[in-house]
Structure formats: structure tokens, C-alpha cells
Amino acid sequence: MKEQRKLIRLEVSDFLEIRSVDAVKAVTCTCVNITSMGVCFCSQEEFKPGQNLIINYFMPDELDSVQLSVCSRWSEFVGTKQGYFCGAEIVSIEEGKQEKFVNYYLQRLQDRLSK
């Protein structure tokens, strides 16, 4: 079965802190790719499909993070080193920082298309 992607995925290796909405402790992860509507990341902790999460997304060259509310869509164990490969849909972006996150995505997209 051929997978057909509708959105451009940008390969990244950005730092994330992720926690479920009902948890206090966050886990650190690496973002693998982003689209305008979602993020994929590797985590030693499994996040179940349908689970609501808070991601602090640290963009390179920025001094702070942007908080994303996301809903986990899938999770697959890929190995002991990487842990789980997870995909999440962005539900909302921290108020007042939407433009910062969108500009980051658009700059990465422009960089990719200009190569």
C-alpha cells in the first residue's frame, strides 16, 4: 500500500519537552519532522493514540519555546535506542506565539525549496 502525504514534511532535529496534559513531569525528545499541522518525534515514553499532550518546542536561534497543544495520532516502537516513533496533530499554538512558530516553519520550508 502506497502512502500518499498531503503536506510537506520538513526534517528537523529540534529539542522538545513533552508531557500529557494530566502529568507534571515532562520527557525530553527530539523532533524528527514537522508539517503545518503536526509533529513527529522519538520518545522513550509511549504516548497512546488519542492522548492529549503539551509540547514545549524549542526552535533553534530562539531564547524560549513555543507551547503546542497536540493530540497523539499514532505511536510505534522502533527500538530500544530510539524508543517510540510518534505522530501528533497540532490542536493549538500558545497565544501570542503563533506567528513565531509559523514563521519558523515557513523559513524552514523556504530553505528546503531553495536547495
Buried (B, 14 or more C-beta within 10 A) or exposed (E): EEEEEEEBEBEBEBBBBBBBEEEEEBBEBEBBBBBEEBBBBBBEBEBEEEBBBBBBBBBEEEEEBBBBBBBBBEBEEEEEEEBBBBBBEBEEBBEEBEEBBEEBBEEBBEEEEEE
